[in-house]
């Protein structure tokens, strides 16, 4: 039986999740798979961009290679990212950037251990992908009973966001959470939303369902298929566009995403933040401009091997950060697709050409920047 208080006594009643850009931050490793703490902190600062980048940093998610590093490293990355988010927000006097921790592990026991650790870190929220945990058959039981027990032991709750991504579902599991289960879990005082990495139709299943949830608190939806925002927010312009506009509204139950979770924003935090802003304003001039720039980056990460096209996105994100000078090690975890030497050189050339182009066609104040000298000063202050 649940030990939680009823929703009328919800201890998170005043919590309002950040809307906007959530960046699932990459985990910086050396060639032996060890986390490079100073470089990880530099990536946090780069993603925040002095307040022009991330609204939320999502640690140890898919882009953080959660399924390819051990649990000790998951917790290490979580600690670094929470600490650095706090330091940057306090030092720069900007709106606090929320640090969300991906607590998902391969087993139920490690997942719950990670939730306990996130509470101890005072993380802003935990993110859990129930279908990725190999020894969990009943996702509702996990979220209602097991998470409840962790919060009861800790004497404290933090918000929890569900994560639905068919690409990381454990073998034998359904590809997506059932909306009836999401509705049931959404009634809990700590479950505050869901990140959905899926097609527009699948996303629409959740947004339509959410519009009928009877809640004592807000339950929000973040689009994990980030490029969908240009489609979903596109205003009607002409007969075909008007038809598409109303079809989108039907699919989503007239409820648009509360935010966007964009992995490529690791390399383009300002550009993705500005794209989100223009989408929210439904600006028909600026939206296509940013959509094209962000698509160009995705294309730059595409290669062909033995006649088969593939996208080594995580490797390219780390390579882009290295090209900026944010990190020196662009190593990926064992099992993550990596770039060959030739592909790495090709990507560097593509990325530089794109940055030159974006400097001509995008708003200059919304081009991502990195001040290496400032980073060195920060590290000196930390160690001094």
C-alpha positions as CSV (number, residue, x, y, z in Angstrom):
1,X,0.0,0.0,0.0
2,X,1.3,3.5,-0.8
3,X,2.7,5.5,2.0
4,X,2.3,8.8,0.1
5,X,0.1,11.5,1.3
6,X,-3.0,12.2,-0.9
7,X,-2.8,14.8,-3.6
8,X,-4.6,17.4,-1.4
9,X,-1.5,17.4,0.8
10,X,0.9,17.3,-2.1
11,X,4.3,18.5,-0.9
12,X,5.3,19.4,-4.5
13,X,2.1,21.5,-5.0
14,X,4.1,24.7,-5.7
15,X,6.5,23.0,-8.2
16,X,6.2,24.3,-11.7
17,X,8.5,22.5,-14.2
18,X,10.7,24.6,-16.5
19,X,9.3,24.9,-20.0
20,X,11.6,25.3,-23.0
21,X,14.8,23.6,-24.0
22,X,16.0,20.5,-22.3
23,X,19.4,19.3,-23.3
24,X,20.2,15.6,-22.7
25,X,23.8,16.2,-22.0
26,X,26.6,14.0,-23.3
27,X,29.0,12.3,-20.8
28,X,32.6,13.1,-21.4
29,X,35.0,10.1,-21.2
30,X,38.6,9.4,-21.8
31,X,39.8,6.4,-23.9
32,X,39.6,4.1,-20.9
33,X,36.0,5.1,-20.3
34,X,36.6,7.3,-17.2
35,X,34.7,10.5,-16.8
36,X,36.7,13.6,-17.2
37,X,35.3,15.9,-14.5
38,X,36.7,19.3,-15.6
39,X,35.6,18.7,-19.2
40,X,32.2,17.5,-18.1
41,X,31.8,20.8,-16.2
42,X,32.9,22.7,-19.2
43,X,30.1,21.1,-21.3
44,X,27.6,22.1,-18.6
45,X,28.7,25.7,-18.9
46,X,28.7,25.5,-22.7
47,X,25.1,24.2,-22.8
48,X,23.9,26.9,-20.5
49,X,25.5,29.7,-22.6
50,X,25.2,32.4,-19.9
51,X,21.5,32.0,-19.8
52,X,20.9,31.7,-23.6
53,X,21.0,28.0,-23.8
54,X,19.4,25.2,-21.8
55,X,16.5,25.7,-19.5
56,X,17.0,22.1,-18.3
57,X,20.0,19.8,-18.4
58,X,19.1,16.1,-18.4
59,X,22.0,14.0,-17.2
60,X,22.7,10.4,-17.9
61,X,20.0,9.9,-20.6
62,X,20.4,8.3,-24.0
63,X,22.9,10.9,-25.2
64,X,24.7,10.5,-21.8
65,X,25.2,6.8,-22.8
66,X,23.5,5.6,-19.6
67,X,23.3,2.0,-21.0
68,X,27.0,1.8,-21.8
69,X,28.5,3.1,-18.5
70,X,28.4,1.4,-15.1
71,X,26.2,2.7,-12.3
72,X,29.1,4.3,-10.4
73,X,29.8,6.5,-13.5
74,X,26.1,7.3,-13.9
75,X,26.1,8.7,-10.3
76,X,29.4,10.5,-10.9
77,X,28.1,12.2,-14.0
78,X,24.9,13.1,-12.1
79,X,26.8,14.7,-9.2
80,X,29.0,16.8,-11.5
81,X,26.1,18.1,-13.6
82,X,23.9,19.0,-10.6
83,X,26.9,20.8,-8.9
84,X,27.9,22.7,-12.0
85,X,24.3,23.8,-12.8
86,X,24.1,25.3,-9.3
87,X,27.5,27.0,-9.6
88,X,26.7,28.6,-13.0
89,X,23.3,29.8,-12.0
90,X,24.6,31.4,-8.8
91,X,27.7,32.9,-10.3
92,X,26.1,34.3,-13.5
93,X,23.0,35.5,-11.6
94,X,20.8,33.9,-14.3
95,X,17.5,32.0,-14.1
96,X,18.4,28.7,-12.4
97,X,18.9,25.9,-14.9
98,X,17.2,22.8,-13.7
99,X,19.3,19.6,-13.4
100,X,17.3,16.5,-14.1
101,X,18.9,13.1,-13.4
102,X,18.2,10.0,-15.5
103,X,17.9,7.3,-12.9
104,X,17.3,4.4,-15.3
105,X,19.6,1.5,-15.0
106,X,19.4,-2.1,-16.4
107,X,17.9,-3.4,-13.1
108,X,15.2,-2.3,-10.7
109,X,17.7,-2.2,-7.8
110,X,20.2,0.1,-9.4
111,X,17.4,2.3,-10.7
112,X,16.0,2.8,-7.2
113,X,19.6,3.3,-5.9
114,X,20.0,6.1,-8.4
115,X,16.7,7.7,-7.3
116,X,17.9,7.7,-3.7
117,X,21.2,9.3,-4.9
118,X,19.3,12.0,-6.9
119,X,17.3,12.9,-3.8
120,X,20.6,13.1,-1.8
121,X,22.0,15.4,-4.5
122,X,18.9,17.6,-4.3
123,X,18.4,17.2,-8.0
124,X,15.6,19.2,-9.5
125,X,13.9,16.1,-10.9
126,X,14.4,12.4,-11.8
127,X,13.7,10.9,-15.2
128,X,12.8,7.2,-15.5
129,X,12.3,5.0,-18.6
130,X,10.4,2.1,-17.1
131,X,10.4,0.0,-20.3
132,X,14.2,0.0,-20.3
133,X,14.6,-1.8,-17.0
134,X,15.1,-5.5,-17.8
135,X,13.6,-6.9,-14.6
136,X,10.5,-4.7,-14.4
137,X,7.3,-6.2,-15.8
138,X,4.7,-4.0,-14.2
139,X,5.7,-0.4,-14.8
140,X,2.8,1.0,-12.8
141,X,3.8,-1.0,-9.8
142,X,7.4,0.2,-10.1
143,X,6.4,3.9,-10.2
144,X,3.6,3.7,-7.7
145,X,5.0,1.2,-5.1
146,X,8.8,1.2,-5.5
147,X,9.4,4.9,-6.1
148,X,6.9,5.7,-3.3
149,X,8.9,3.5,-0.9
150,X,12.1,5.4,-1.8
151,X,10.5,8.7,-1.1
152,X,9.1,7.5,2.1
153,X,12.5,6.3,3.3
154,X,14.1,9.6,2.3
155,X,11.4,11.7,3.9
156,X,11.4,13.8,0.7
157,X,10.0,13.8,-2.8
158,X,11.5,15.2,-6.0
159,X,9.5,15.5,-9.2
160,X,9.6,12.5,-11.6
161,X,9.3,12.6,-15.3
162,X,8.5,9.5,-17.4
163,X,10.6,8.7,-20.5
164,X,9.2,6.9,-23.4
165,X,11.6,6.0,-26.2
166,X,11.2,2.8,-28.3
167,X,14.9,2.9,-29.2
168,X,15.9,2.1,-25.7
169,X,13.2,-0.3,-24.6
170,X,14.6,-3.6,-23.2
171,X,14.2,-6.7,-25.3
172,X,10.7,-8.2,-25.0
173,X,9.2,-5.0,-23.7
174,X,6.4,-3.0,-25.4
175,X,7.7,-0.1,-27.6
176,X,5.7,2.5,-25.8
177,X,3.9,3.0,-22.5
178,X,0.2,2.5,-22.6
179,X,-1.7,5.7,-22.2
180,X,-3.9,4.1,-19.6
181,X,-0.8,3.4,-17.5
182,X,0.5,6.9,-18.0
183,X,-2.9,8.3,-16.9
184,X,-2.7,6.2,-13.7
185,X,0.9,7.2,-12.9
186,X,0.1,10.8,-13.6
187,X,-2.2,10.9,-10.6
188,X,0.8,10.4,-8.2
189,X,1.9,13.6,-6.5
190,X,5.5,13.2,-7.8
191,X,4.9,12.3,-11.5
192,X,4.8,15.6,-13.3
193,X,5.2,14.8,-17.0
194,X,6.7,12.7,-19.7
195,X,9.4,13.0,-22.4
196,X,8.2,11.3,-25.6
197,X,10.7,10.4,-28.3
198,X,8.3,9.2,-31.0
199,X,6.4,10.1,-34.1
200,X,3.9,12.9,-34.3
201,X,1.1,10.3,-34.0
202,X,2.5,8.7,-30.9
203,X,3.2,12.1,-29.3
204,X,-0.4,12.9,-30.1
205,X,-1.6,9.9,-28.2
206,X,-0.1,11.3,-25.1
207,X,-1.2,14.9,-25.6
208,X,-4.8,13.9,-26.3
209,X,-4.8,11.6,-23.2
210,X,-3.2,14.3,-21.0
211,X,-5.9,16.8,-21.9
212,X,-8.4,14.4,-20.2
213,X,-6.3,13.6,-17.1
214,X,-8.0,14.8,-14.0
215,X,-5.1,16.1,-11.9
216,X,-4.4,18.1,-8.8
217,X,-1.2,19.2,-10.5
218,X,0.2,19.9,-13.9
219,X,1.3,17.0,-16.1
220,X,3.4,18.2,-19.0
221,X,4.8,16.7,-22.2
222,X,8.2,17.3,-23.8
223,X,8.9,16.4,-27.4
224,X,11.9,14.2,-27.6
225,X,11.8,14.0,-31.4
226,X,13.0,17.6,-31.5
227,X,12.6,18.5,-35.1
228,X,8.8,17.9,-34.7
229,X,8.4,21.3,-33.1
230,X,8.7,23.0,-36.5
231,X,5.8,21.0,-37.8
232,X,3.6,21.2,-34.7
233,X,4.0,24.9,-34.2
234,X,3.8,25.8,-37.8
235,X,1.0,28.4,-38.3
236,X,-1.5,28.0,-41.2
237,X,-0.4,29.7,-44.4
238,X,-2.3,28.7,-47.5
239,X,-4.8,25.9,-48.1
240,X,-2.4,23.0,-47.7
241,X,-0.7,24.5,-44.6
242,X,-4.1,25.2,-43.0
243,X,-5.2,21.6,-43.5
244,X,-1.9,20.4,-41.9
245,X,-2.3,22.9,-39.1
246,X,-5.7,21.6,-38.1
247,X,-4.6,18.0,-38.6
248,X,-1.8,18.6,-36.1
249,X,-4.2,20.2,-33.7
250,X,-6.4,17.1,-34.0
251,X,-3.5,14.7,-33.4
252,X,-2.3,16.6,-30.3
253,X,-5.7,17.3,-28.9
254,X,-5.1,21.0,-29.3
255,X,-2.2,20.7,-26.7
256,X,1.3,21.6,-27.9
257,X,4.5,20.3,-26.2
258,X,5.5,22.1,-23.1
259,X,9.2,21.9,-24.1
260,X,11.6,20.2,-26.4
261,X,14.4,17.7,-25.5
262,X,17.1,18.1,-28.2
263,X,20.2,16.0,-28.2
264,X,21.8,18.0,-31.0
265,X,21.6,21.1,-28.7
266,X,24.7,19.8,-27.0
267,X,26.5,21.4,-30.0
268,X,24.0,24.2,-30.7
269,X,22.5,25.3,-27.4
270,X,21.8,28.9,-28.4
271,X,20.4,28.0,-31.8
272,X,18.0,25.4,-30.4
273,X,16.9,27.8,-27.7
274,X,16.2,30.5,-30.3
275,X,14.4,27.9,-32.5
276,X,12.1,27.0,-29.6
277,X,11.4,30.7,-29.0
278,X,10.5,31.3,-32.6
279,X,8.3,28.2,-32.7
280,X,6.4,29.4,-29.6
281,X,5.8,32.7,-31.4
282,X,4.9,30.8,-34.6
283,X,7.1,33.2,-36.6
284,X,6.8,32.1,-40.3
285,X,10.0,34.0,-41.3
286,X,12.4,32.7,-38.6
287,X,11.1,29.2,-38.1
288,X,12.2,27.9,-41.5
289,X,15.6,29.6,-41.2
290,X,16.3,27.8,-37.9
291,X,14.8,24.6,-39.0
292,X,17.1,24.5,-42.0
293,X,20.2,25.2,-39.9
294,X,19.3,22.4,-37.4
295,X,18.6,20.0,-40.2
296,X,21.9,20.8,-41.8
297,X,23.7,19.8,-38.6
298,X,21.8,16.5,-38.6
299,X,22.8,15.9,-42.2
300,X,26.5,16.7,-41.3
301,X,26.3,13.8,-38.9
302,X,25.2,11.3,-41.6
303,X,27.7,8.9,-43.2
304,X,27.6,5.8,-45.4
305,X,29.4,2.5,-44.7
306,X,29.2,-0.4,-47.1
307,X,26.3,1.4,-48.9
308,X,24.3,1.8,-45.7
309,X,23.5,5.3,-44.3
310,X,23.8,5.9,-40.6
311,X,24.0,8.8,-38.1
312,X,26.7,8.6,-35.4
313,X,25.0,11.4,-33.4
314,X,26.7,11.0,-30.0
315,X,30.2,10.8,-31.6
316,X,29.4,13.8,-33.7
317,X,28.2,15.8,-30.7
318,X,31.4,15.1,-28.9
319,X,33.4,15.9,-32.0
320,X,31.6,19.3,-32.3
321,X,32.4,20.1,-28.7
322,X,36.0,19.3,-29.4
323,X,36.0,21.6,-32.4
324,X,34.6,24.4,-30.2
325,X,37.5,23.7,-27.8
326,X,35.1,22.8,-25.0
327,X,36.6,19.3,-24.5
328,X,39.8,17.6,-25.7
329,X,38.5,14.0,-25.5
330,X,35.7,13.1,-27.9
331,X,35.8,9.4,-26.9
332,X,32.6,7.4,-26.8
333,X,31.7,4.6,-24.5
334,X,32.2,1.0,-25.5
335,X,29.4,0.0,-27.8
336,X,28.5,3.5,-29.0
337,X,29.0,4.0,-32.8
338,X,32.1,6.0,-33.3
339,X,33.7,7.9,-36.2
340,X,36.6,6.6,-38.2
341,X,39.6,8.9,-38.6
342,X,38.4,9.9,-42.1
343,X,34.8,10.5,-40.9
344,X,36.1,12.6,-38.0
345,X,38.0,14.8,-40.4
346,X,35.0,15.1,-42.8
347,X,32.7,16.0,-39.9
348,X,35.1,18.7,-38.7
349,X,35.2,20.2,-42.2
350,X,31.4,20.0,-42.5
351,X,30.9,21.6,-39.1
352,X,33.2,24.5,-39.8
353,X,31.5,25.2,-43.0
354,X,28.1,25.2,-41.3
355,X,29.3,27.5,-38.6
356,X,30.6,29.9,-41.2
357,X,27.2,29.8,-43.0
358,X,25.2,30.2,-39.8
359,X,27.2,33.3,-39.0
360,X,25.8,34.8,-42.2
361,X,22.2,33.7,-42.0
362,X,21.3,33.5,-38.2
363,X,21.0,36.2,-35.6
364,X,24.6,36.7,-34.4
365,X,23.7,36.9,-30.7
366,X,22.1,33.4,-31.0
367,X,25.2,31.6,-32.3
368,X,26.6,29.3,-29.6
369,X,29.9,30.5,-28.2
370,X,32.7,29.2,-26.0
371,X,35.2,31.3,-24.1
372,X,38.0,28.9,-23.3
373,X,39.9,31.5,-21.3
374,X,36.8,32.0,-19.1
375,X,36.7,28.2,-18.6
376,X,40.3,28.2,-17.4
377,X,39.5,31.0,-14.9
378,X,36.6,29.0,-13.6
379,X,38.7,25.9,-13.1
380,X,41.4,28.0,-11.4
381,X,38.9,29.4,-9.0
382,X,37.5,25.9,-8.3
383,X,40.9,24.5,-7.5
384,X,42.3,27.6,-5.8
